[in-house]
Amino acid sequence: MSLMTRRNTVLGSALLVTLLAGCGDPQLGALEGELESLRGRPSGKVQELPPQPEYHPVTYDMADARSPFQSRLPEPEEELTAVDNGVRPDLDRPREPLEAWPMEQLSMVGTLDVDGARSALILTPEQEVQRVRVGNHMGSNFGRITRIGDTQIDMVEIVPNGQGGWIERSRAMALKEPVSQGG
């Protein structure tokens, strides 16, 4: 082997050793040391779960009793005595268009003054606007409009009293707030 070839072989080997020495990562040694310290720690024990309480089923034996959410029904020997206070709906009058829906499905969306007479604008579930005046009927409980204000309609409904008769109940419908766009 010639001197030139030997010198190239030594230089190549020295270069290779230098390159391999530079590939080591200094953080890798620190990481290995941390892992060894963690492996050396004693491992802890997980506590046992407490015993599960014993299950005792409860039977509901009041299924045949009256529900607390329903009105009391009379006993067969009891008879309802209808109190006639003179209040009753006029079942002979023609029904008005807004009586087809319960009050919860109707909305007051505005008022209108024409020749000094105030009207209210009612939005139906079918998205139609109906105009009503004092004396008109609306809702499914024979509601009759008694007053139309700027922001509210006052009315009187005739509802069953639960004893075979009828009572009048005051009700109001407030102007529906407009939905703001964009914030």
N, CA, C and O of each residue as an XYZ file, in Angstrom:
732
protein
N       0.828     -1.149      0.000
C       0.000      0.000      0.000
C       0.893      1.239      0.000
O       1.912      1.300      0.688
N       0.499      2.167     -0.750
C       1.331      3.351     -0.869
C       1.059      4.308      0.272
O       0.064      4.216      0.991
N       1.972      5.208      0.394
C       1.869      6.194      1.471
C       0.632      7.049      1.289
O      -0.009      7.422      2.271
N       0.304      7.348      0.126
C      -0.847      8.178     -0.173
C      -2.138      7.457      0.190
O      -3.057      8.075      0.726
N      -2.221      6.192     -0.086
C      -3.417      5.430      0.217
C      -3.570      5.272      1.719
O      -4.679      5.353      2.247
N      -2.440      5.044      2.418
C      -2.504      4.905      3.867
C      -2.952      6.212      4.517
O      -3.754      6.210      5.450
N      -2.437      7.296      4.025
C      -2.788      8.595      4.585
C      -4.274      8.874      4.345
O      -4.929      9.398      5.245
N      -4.825      8.558      3.204
C      -6.254      8.766      2.913
C      -7.116      7.881      3.810
O      -8.195      8.295      4.233
N      -6.649      6.666      4.102
C      -7.409      5.760      4.957
C      -7.442      6.306      6.381
O      -8.492      6.271      7.022
N      -6.323      6.807      6.890
C      -6.257      7.365      8.248
C      -7.113      8.615      8.332
O      -7.846      8.792      9.305
N      -7.038      9.482      7.339
C      -7.845     10.700      7.346
C      -9.338     10.372      7.280
O     -10.149     11.004      7.957
N      -9.682      9.405      6.481
C     -11.093      9.013      6.375
C     -11.593      8.436      7.688
O     -12.719      8.712      8.103
N     -10.747      7.621      8.354
C     -11.149      7.039      9.642
C     -11.296      8.128     10.686
O     -12.244      8.095     11.471
N     -10.389      9.091     10.718
C     -10.455     10.188     11.690
C     -11.705     11.026     11.450
O     -12.360     11.446     12.404
N     -12.034     11.270     10.209
C     -13.226     12.040      9.871
C     -14.481     11.298     10.302
O     -15.423     11.907     10.811
N     -14.496      9.984     10.100
C     -15.649      9.172     10.478
C     -15.833      9.177     11.993
O     -16.967      9.291     12.459
N     -14.774      9.058     12.772
C     -14.853      9.077     14.240
C     -15.350     10.440     14.690
O     -16.163     10.514     15.610
N     -14.896     11.504     14.081
C     -15.333     12.855     14.452
C     -16.821     13.042     14.178
O     -17.546     13.597     15.004
N     -17.265     12.581     13.024
C     -18.695     12.705     12.698
C     -19.564     11.906     13.657
O     -20.608     12.390     14.094
N     -19.152     10.700     13.987
C     -19.938      9.873     14.907
C     -19.956     10.464     16.311
O     -20.967     10.342     17.004
N     -18.903     11.083     16.744
C     -18.850     11.706     18.069
C     -19.797     12.896     18.129
O     -20.348     13.180     19.193
N     -20.001     13.596     17.028
C     -20.883     14.762     16.997
C     -22.357     14.411     16.955
O     -23.193     15.297     17.131
N     -22.712     13.148     16.726
C     -24.127     12.740     16.635
C     -24.783     12.576     17.995
O     -26.010     12.490     18.047
N     -24.065     12.528     19.074
C     -24.637     12.341     20.406
C     -25.423     13.576     20.829
O     -24.962     14.696     20.610
N     -26.608     13.397     21.435
C     -27.444     14.497     21.898
C     -27.210     14.690     23.381
O     -27.398     13.743     24.144
N     -26.808     15.874     23.831
C     -26.540     16.077     25.257
C     -27.811     15.944     26.109
O     -27.728     15.544     27.270
N     -28.972     16.268     25.557
C     -30.215     16.153     26.320
C     -30.648     14.700     26.478
O     -31.387     14.366     27.404
N     -30.192     13.845     25.583
C     -30.547     12.432     25.654
C     -29.973     11.800     26.914
O     -30.624     10.961     27.537
N     -28.771     12.192     27.295
C     -28.170     11.679     28.527
C     -28.940     12.136     29.751
O     -29.127     11.355     30.684
N     -29.395     13.394     29.772
C     -30.171     13.910     30.896
C     -31.507     13.188     30.998
O     -31.990     12.912     32.096
N     -32.104     12.881     29.842
C     -33.375     12.169     29.818
C     -33.220     10.757     30.348
O     -34.061     10.275     31.106
N     -32.131     10.085     29.945
C     -31.872      8.726     30.438
C     -31.673      8.737     31.945
O     -32.144      7.829     32.630
N     -30.985      9.748     32.483
C     -30.768      9.855     33.925
C     -32.082     10.053     34.681
O     -32.284      9.459     35.741
N     -32.967     10.878     34.145
C     -34.276     11.122     34.769
C     -35.116      9.853     34.790
O     -35.780      9.556     35.783
N     -35.085      9.101     33.686
C     -35.843      7.849     33.626
C     -35.311      6.844     34.630
O     -36.095      6.131     35.256
N     -33.990      6.768     34.802
C     -33.412      5.847     35.775
C     -33.827      6.228     37.190
O     -34.076      5.346     38.011
N     -33.909      7.548     37.500
C     -34.312      7.949     38.849
C     -35.791      7.619     39.093
O     -36.171      7.258     40.207
N     -36.608      7.741     38.069
C     -38.022      7.385     38.214
C     -38.189      5.880     38.382
O     -39.029      5.432     39.162
N     -37.402      5.107     37.662
C     -37.496      3.651     37.783
C     -37.034      3.188     39.162
O     -37.478      2.149     39.651
N     -36.156      3.946     39.779
C     -35.625      3.573     41.080
C     -36.571      3.880     42.232
O     -36.394      3.330     43.319
N     -37.547      4.719     42.040
C     -38.490      5.057     43.115
C     -39.365      3.855     43.430
O     -39.673      3.047     42.554
N     -39.755      3.753     44.678
C     -40.686      2.656     45.001
C     -42.068      2.980     44.440
O     -42.521      4.122     44.501
N     -42.719      1.978     43.902
C     -44.055      2.206     43.338
C     -45.070      2.149     44.469
O     -44.924      1.374     45.414
N     -46.143      3.013     44.354
C     -47.169      3.070     45.383
C     -48.257      2.047     45.158
O     -48.366      1.451     44.086
N     -49.058      1.856     46.185
C     -50.175      0.935     46.074
C     -51.457      1.742     45.908
O     -51.616      2.800     46.517
N     -52.349      1.250     45.100
C     -53.651      1.868     44.920
C     -54.576      1.321     45.999
O     -54.650      0.112     46.218
N     -55.283      2.235     46.672
C     -56.180      1.783     47.720
C     -57.310      0.965     47.118
O     -57.745      1.204     45.992
N     -57.765      0.015     47.878
C     -58.889     -0.787     47.421
C     -60.156      0.054     47.472
O     -60.303      0.946     48.307
N     -61.053     -0.254     46.568
C     -62.331      0.448     46.567
C     -63.133      0.053     47.792
O     -63.052     -1.088     48.246
N     -63.916      0.997     48.338
C     -64.748      0.625     49.481
C     -65.801     -0.384     49.033
O     -66.140     -0.434     47.851
N     -66.314     -1.176     49.945
C     -67.317     -2.163     49.539
C     -68.576     -1.473     49.026
O     -68.986     -0.435     49.545
N     -69.165     -2.050     48.024
C     -70.368     -1.488     47.420
C     -71.548     -1.714     48.356
O     -71.738     -2.821     48.860
N     -72.354     -0.655     48.597
C     -73.499     -0.843     49.491
C     -74.474     -1.852     48.897
O     -74.600     -1.984     47.680
N     -75.146     -2.546     49.773
C     -76.086     -3.563     49.323
C     -77.336     -2.886     48.774
O     -77.830     -1.922     49.359
N     -77.836     -3.377     47.673
C     -79.010     -2.811     47.009
C     -80.278     -3.429     47.581
O     -80.424     -4.650     47.626
N     -81.186     -2.571     48.014
C     -82.480     -3.025     48.527
C     -83.572     -2.408     47.667
O     -83.838     -1.215     47.808
N     -84.209     -3.153     46.793
C     -85.255     -2.563     45.947
C     -86.464     -2.159     46.789
O     -86.812     -2.812     47.773
N     -87.087     -1.064     46.369
C     -88.282     -0.564     47.048
C     -89.450     -0.718     46.088
O     -89.366     -0.306     44.931
N     -90.505     -1.291     46.552
C     -91.683     -1.449     45.696
C     -92.642     -0.296     45.949
O     -92.836      0.128     47.088
N     -93.229      0.198     44.890
C     -94.207      1.281     44.968
C     -95.584      0.642     45.029
O     -96.051      0.046     44.058
N     -96.225      0.774     46.181
C     -97.513      0.129     46.345
C     -98.677      1.125     46.357
O     -99.767      0.808     46.834
N     -98.442      2.316     45.835
C     -99.502      3.320     45.785
C     -99.997      3.551     44.353
O    -100.614      4.576     44.063
N     -99.726      2.601     43.469
C    -100.100      2.780     42.065
C    -101.613      2.868     41.891
O    -102.087      3.501     40.949
N    -102.376      2.242     42.785
C    -103.831      2.288     42.663
C    -104.432      3.526     43.312
O    -105.624      3.785     43.153
N    -103.627      4.296     44.042
C    -104.133      5.486     44.722
C    -104.250      6.645     43.733
O    -103.729      6.579     42.620
N    -104.928      7.691     44.147
C    -105.122      8.880     43.317
C    -103.789      9.605     43.136
O    -103.013      9.737     44.082
N    -103.534     10.068     41.930
C    -102.323     10.835     41.656
C    -102.428     12.185     42.358
O    -103.492     12.804     42.329
N    -101.362     12.654     42.984
C    -101.425     13.967     43.642
C    -101.475     15.118     42.640
O    -101.659     16.269     43.034
N    -101.314     14.825     41.361
C    -101.304     15.863     40.342
C    -102.636     15.998     39.624
O    -102.747     16.779     38.679
N    -103.637     15.260     40.047
C    -104.970     15.348     39.456
C    -105.941     15.797     40.528
O    -105.749     15.529     41.714
N    -107.004     16.496     40.087
C    -107.994     16.934     41.063
C    -108.747     15.723     41.599
O    -108.876     14.699     40.928
N    -109.225     15.863     42.791
C    -109.914     14.758     43.455
C    -111.235     14.483     42.761
O    -112.051     15.384     42.566
N    -111.431     13.245     42.398
C    -112.691     12.844     41.789
C    -113.691     12.547     42.897
O    -113.311     12.029     43.947
N    -114.949     12.863     42.681
C    -115.935     12.597     43.731
C    -116.184     11.105     43.868
O    -116.070     10.349     42.904
N    -116.520     10.703     45.064
C    -116.923      9.320     45.299
C    -118.236      9.083     44.577
O    -118.983     10.034     44.345
N    -118.540      7.846     44.214
C    -119.784      7.592     43.480
C    -121.030      8.089     44.200
O    -121.983      8.525     43.554
N    -121.036      8.030     45.539
C    -122.238      8.491     46.227
C    -122.278     10.006     46.354
O    -123.335     10.587     46.601
N    -121.077     10.671     46.178
C    -121.052     12.124     46.191
C    -121.570     12.633     44.862
O    -121.366     12.002     43.825
N    -122.220     13.743     44.890
C    -122.686     14.316     43.645
C    -122.198     15.749     43.583
O    -122.292     16.492     44.560
N    -121.682     16.127     42.444
C    -121.239     17.501     42.300
C    -122.458     18.411     42.250
O    -123.409     18.169     41.506
N    -122.405     19.435     43.038
C    -123.473     20.427     42.959
C    -122.896     21.618     42.229
O    -122.029     22.322     42.746
N    -123.374     21.831     41.050
C    -122.885     22.939     40.240
C    -123.379     24.237     40.841
O    -124.576     24.427     41.056
N    -122.440     25.126     41.110
C    -122.793     26.429     41.628
C    -123.108     27.309     40.434
O    -122.241     27.561     39.596
N    -124.324     27.767     40.354
C    -124.718     28.600     39.223
C    -124.523     30.058     39.602
O    -125.342     30.655     40.302
N    -123.423     30.615     39.125
C    -123.135     32.018     39.394
C    -123.508     32.897     38.209
O    -123.212     34.092     38.192
N    -124.154     32.300     37.227
C    -124.598     33.051     36.051
C    -123.540     33.179     34.973
O    -123.819     33.705     33.895
N    -122.340     32.712     35.241
C    -121.262     32.795     34.251
C    -121.295     31.527     33.411
O    -121.253     30.416     33.938
N    -121.368     31.707     32.120
C    -121.277     30.565     31.195
C    -120.942     31.124     29.814
O    -121.322     32.248     29.486
N    -120.238     30.348     29.014
C    -119.912     30.827     27.664
C    -121.143     30.797     26.768
O    -122.056     29.993     26.956
N    -121.140     31.689     25.797
C    -122.220     31.711     24.802
C    -121.847     30.718     23.708
O    -121.075     31.033     22.803
N    -122.404     29.519     23.806
C    -122.070     28.469     22.847
C    -122.810     28.624     21.525
O    -122.497     27.925     20.561
N    -123.801     29.542     21.462
C    -124.568     29.742     20.238
C    -123.946     30.776     19.302
O    -124.295     30.823     18.122
N    -123.039     31.598     19.803
C    -122.453     32.636     18.937
C    -121.451     32.001     17.987
O    -120.820     31.005     18.339
N    -121.292     32.553     16.791
C    -120.298     32.005     15.844
C    -118.875     32.222     16.390
O    -118.562     33.276     16.944
N    -118.042     31.218     16.223
C    -116.655     31.310     16.687
C    -115.869     32.242     15.763
O    -116.085     32.267     14.552
N    -114.954     33.009     16.364
C    -114.115     33.927     15.596
C    -112.819     33.210     15.205
O    -112.447     32.228     15.847
N    -112.125     33.685     14.163
C    -110.935     32.970     13.660
C    -109.844     32.733     14.709
O    -109.218     31.673     14.697
N    -109.597     33.679     15.610
C    -108.519     33.531     16.587
C    -108.889     32.610     17.749
O    -108.065     32.384     18.635
N    -110.107     32.079     17.763
C    -110.485     31.116     18.793
C    -110.058     29.697     18.414
O    -110.294     28.754     19.169
N    -109.442     29.549     17.267
C    -108.988     28.225     16.813
C    -107.703     27.796     17.515
O    -107.342     26.621     17.455
N    -106.998     28.719     18.183
C    -105.719     28.406     18.823
C    -105.748     28.774     20.305
O    -106.454     29.700     20.703
N    -104.984     28.052     21.115
C    -104.829     28.469     22.517
C    -104.046     29.779     22.584
O    -103.300     30.116     21.664
N    -104.221     30.500     23.662
C    -103.561     31.807     23.812
C    -102.034     31.689     23.732
O    -101.370     32.614     23.265
N    -101.482     30.575     24.178
C    -100.028     30.401     24.177
C     -99.442     30.380     22.770
O     -98.242     30.594     22.598
N    -100.271     30.125     21.766
C     -99.777     30.077     20.390
C     -99.981     31.392     19.645
O     -99.569     31.517     18.492
N    -100.610     32.372     20.286
C    -100.861     33.671     19.661
C     -99.908     34.702     20.254
O     -99.505     34.587     21.411
N     -99.548     35.712     19.456
C     -98.631     36.764     19.911
C     -99.145     38.119     19.483
O     -99.599     38.295     18.353
N     -99.071     39.078     20.395
C     -99.386     40.473     20.046
C     -98.132     41.074     19.430
O     -97.070     41.075     20.051
N     -98.255     41.591     18.192
C     -97.073     42.122     17.512
C     -97.156     43.622     17.254
O     -96.208     44.211     16.736
N     -98.295     44.257     17.612
C     -98.387     45.696     17.424
C     -99.788     46.206     17.679
O    -100.721     45.447     17.943
N     -99.902     47.529     17.590
C    -101.209     48.179     17.713
C    -101.400     49.094     16.515
O    -100.454     49.437     15.805
N    -102.650     49.476     16.315
C    -102.994     50.318     15.177
C    -104.120     51.235     15.617
O    -105.107     50.764     16.182
N    -103.996     52.540     15.373
C    -105.057     53.502     15.671
C    -105.629     54.010     14.355
O    -104.925     54.629     13.558
N    -106.918     53.740     14.135
C    -107.605     54.202     12.932
C    -108.843     54.973     13.370
O    -109.731     54.412     14.012
N    -108.907     56.272     13.021
C    -110.029     57.145     13.370
C    -110.320     57.107     14.869
O    -111.480     57.093     15.282
N    -109.270     57.090     15.675
C    -109.423     57.117     17.131
C    -109.770     55.774     17.752
O    -109.897     55.678     18.972
N    -109.926     54.746     16.947
C    -110.233     53.416     17.485
C    -108.959     52.580     17.480
O    -108.295     52.445     16.452
N    -108.628     52.026     18.635
C    -107.407     51.235     18.765
C    -107.684     49.779     18.409
O    -108.690     49.201     18.819
N    -106.769     49.204     17.637
C    -106.809     47.783     17.286
C    -105.468     47.172     17.668
O    -104.462     47.869     17.799
N    -105.476     45.868     17.840
C    -104.230     45.149     18.108
C    -103.969     44.204     16.955
O    -104.901     43.716     16.316
N    -102.697     43.946     16.692
C    -102.298     43.028     15.637
C    -101.785     41.741     16.287
O    -100.864     41.766     17.103
N    -102.402     40.613     15.907
C    -102.102     39.317     16.508
C    -101.488     38.413     15.452
O    -102.021     38.291     14.349
N    -100.365     37.774     15.787
C     -99.692     36.830     14.899
C    -100.154     35.420     15.255
O    -100.075     35.007     16.412
N    -100.639     34.683     14.250
C    -101.117     33.317     14.452
C     -99.974     32.330     14.247
O     -98.923     32.711     13.732
N    -100.157     31.070     14.639
C     -99.126     30.063     14.390
C     -98.844     29.854     12.904
O     -97.782     29.348     12.541
N     -99.784     30.239     12.045
C     -99.588     30.111     10.600
C     -98.899     31.334     10.011
O     -98.841     31.497      8.792
N     -98.367     32.207     10.898
C     -97.632     33.422     10.516
C     -98.509     34.426      9.769
O     -98.021     35.162      8.912
N     -99.796     34.456     10.092
C    -100.717     35.452      9.549
C    -100.983     36.473     10.642
O    -101.035     36.127     11.822
N    -101.152     37.733     10.251
C    -101.454     38.792     11.211
C    -102.945     39.100     11.119
O    -103.469     39.378     10.041
N    -103.629     39.044     12.285
C    -105.059     39.321     12.375
C    -105.237     40.594     13.196
O    -104.501     40.834     14.153
N    -106.217     41.404     12.813
C    -106.517     42.643     13.517
C    -107.721     42.398     14.423
O    -108.742     41.877     13.975
N    -107.600     42.777     15.712
C    -108.689     42.599     16.664
C    -109.006     43.917     17.355
O    -108.162     44.809     17.447
N    -110.253     44.022     17.846
C    -110.725     45.208     18.569
C    -111.307     44.760     19.903
O    -111.466     43.565     20.156
N    -111.622     45.731     20.751
C    -112.285     45.430     22.016
C    -113.609     44.742     21.695
O    -114.359     45.199     20.833
N    -113.891     43.647     22.390
C    -115.113     42.874     22.166
C    -114.890     41.625     21.328
O    -115.704     40.703     21.370
N    -113.795     41.576     20.562
C    -113.491     40.374     19.798
C    -113.087     39.249     20.747
O    -112.683     39.483     21.886
N    -113.208     38.025     20.243
C    -112.849     36.840     21.027
C    -111.582     36.201     20.445
O    -111.345     36.243     19.238
N    -110.781     35.614     21.330
C    -109.596     34.893     20.898
C    -109.184     33.889     21.964
O    -109.501     34.059     23.141
N    -108.474     32.842     21.548
C    -108.051     31.797     22.472
C    -109.111     30.715     22.580
O    -110.254     30.903     22.165
N    -108.718     29.583     23.142
C    -109.624     28.437     23.206
C    -110.504     28.430     24.450
O    -111.308     27.513     24.621
N    -110.371     29.447     25.339
C    -111.180     29.500     26.558
C    -112.182     30.652     26.531
O    -112.393     31.316     27.546
N    -112.796     30.890     25.378
C    -113.842     31.907     25.231
C    -113.366     33.279     25.693
O    -114.117     34.017     26.331
N    -112.099     33.628     25.366
C    -111.534     34.911     25.788
C    -112.141     36.077     25.011
O    -112.225     36.049     23.783
N    -112.571     37.120     25.767
C    -113.147     38.331     25.160
C    -112.258     39.507     25.523
O    -111.950     39.716     26.697
N    -111.839     40.281     24.515
C    -110.927     41.405     24.716
C    -111.698     42.536     25.388
O    -112.753     42.951     24.909
N    -111.160     43.031     26.505
C    -111.808     44.117     27.246
C    -111.076     45.445     27.096
O    -111.697     46.501     27.222
N    -109.763     45.418     26.829
C    -108.995     46.657     26.676
C    -107.769     46.389     25.832
O    -107.144     45.334     25.939
N    -107.425     47.370     24.975
C    -106.199     47.291     24.178
C    -105.354     48.499     24.537
O    -105.734     49.637     24.261
N    -104.204     48.247     25.157
C    -103.274     49.310     25.506
C    -102.144     49.383     24.495
O    -102.158     48.682     23.484
N    -101.168     50.233     24.773
C    -100.027     50.375     23.863
C     -99.190     49.107     23.795
O     -98.666     48.757     22.738
N     -99.066     48.413     24.938
C     -98.177     47.255     24.988
C     -98.854     45.991     25.514
O     -98.183     44.988     25.761
N    -100.182     46.028     25.689
C    -100.843     44.878     26.300
C    -102.317     44.822     25.917
O    -102.972     45.848     25.731
N    -102.819     43.593     25.806
C    -104.250     43.358     25.606
C    -104.775     42.723     26.885
O    -104.213     41.744     27.376
N    -105.860     43.286     27.428
C    -106.518     42.697     28.592
C    -107.763     41.980     28.111
O    -108.452     42.452     27.206
N    -108.050     40.829     28.723
C    -109.222     40.064     28.323
C    -109.762     39.285     29.509
O    -109.119     39.175     30.553
N    -110.952     38.751     29.321
C    -111.600     37.896     30.309
C    -111.896     36.573     29.630
O    -112.498     36.541     28.557
N    -111.466     35.460     30.265
C    -111.746     34.124     29.747
C    -112.806     33.474     30.632
O    -112.930     33.798     31.814
N    -113.555     32.569     30.055
C    -114.541     31.795     30.815
C    -114.050     30.353     30.831
O    -113.977     29.693     29.794
N    -113.714     29.873     32.037
C    -113.119     28.544     32.176
C    -113.938     27.716     33.162
O    -114.618     28.273     34.025
N    -113.879     26.380     33.039
C    -114.603     25.532     33.999
C    -114.028     25.696     35.404
O    -112.821     25.876     35.571
N    -114.899     25.632     36.414
C    -114.434     25.796     37.791
C    -114.142     24.469     38.474
O    -113.776     24.462     39.650
N    -114.292     23.343     37.776
C    -114.012     22.045     38.353
C    -115.159     21.472     39.160
O    -115.055     20.367     39.693
N    -116.262     22.219     39.258
C    -117.418     21.750     40.015
C    -118.676     21.759     39.150
O    -119.796     21.805     39.658
N    -118.475     21.714     37.863
C    -119.607     21.689     36.947
C    -120.084     23.063     36.517
O    -121.046     23.160     35.754
N    -119.457     24.106     36.971
C    -119.844     25.467     36.600
C    -118.717     26.167     35.862
O    -117.767     25.531     35.406
N    -118.834     27.485     35.750
C    -117.863     28.300     35.026
C    -117.471     29.491     35.879
O    -118.242     29.944     36.725
N    -116.261     29.995     35.649
C    -115.807     31.233     36.301
C    -115.112     32.097     35.261
O    -114.631     31.610     34.238
N    -115.073     33.392     35.549
C    -114.334     34.317     34.689
C    -112.925     34.471     35.240
O    -112.715     34.529     36.451
N    -111.965     34.536     34.323
C    -110.563     34.674     34.701
C    -109.959     35.779     33.844
O    -110.099     35.774     32.621
N    -109.284     36.728     34.495
C    -108.613     37.813     33.764
C    -107.325     37.285     33.161
O    -106.653     36.426     33.732
N    -107.004     37.811     32.012
C    -105.781     37.385     31.320
C    -105.253     38.573     30.532
O    -106.021     39.434     30.103
N    -103.955     38.615     30.347
C    -103.322     39.689     29.576
C    -102.332     39.085     28.598
O    -101.740     38.035     28.849
N    -102.168     39.773     27.480
C    -101.172     39.379     26.486
C    -100.294     40.602     26.236
O    -100.786     41.659     25.842
N     -98.993     40.450     26.468
C     -98.060     41.558     26.296
C     -97.543     41.606     24.864
O     -97.522     40.596     24.160
N     -97.132     42.787     24.454
C     -96.543     42.989     23.134
C     -95.262     42.186     23.033
O     -94.405     42.260     23.913
N     -95.130     41.426     21.968
C     -93.935     40.609     21.756
C     -92.793     41.536     21.387
O     -92.912     42.374     20.494
N     -91.659     41.364     22.107
C     -90.482     42.180     21.840
C     -89.896     41.802     20.487
O     -89.791     40.616     20.176
N     -89.511     42.786     19.676
C     -88.896     42.435     18.389
C     -87.532     41.800     18.615
O     -86.813     42.166     19.545
N     -87.181     40.847     17.760
C     -85.895     40.176     17.825
C     -84.875     41.071     17.126
O     -85.042     41.416     15.957
N     -83.804     41.449     17.856
C     -82.795     42.319     17.252
C     -81.913     41.504     16.316
O     -81.609     40.344     16.591
N     -81.511     42.103     15.232
C     -80.669     41.438     14.236
C     -79.220     41.835     14.464
O     -78.905     43.014     14.627
N     -78.336     40.832     14.472
C     -76.897     41.089     14.485
C     -76.334     41.533     15.823
O     -75.329     42.244     15.840
N     -76.925     41.151     16.936
C     -76.253     41.437     18.178
C     -77.124     41.979     19.206
O     -76.668     42.264     20.313
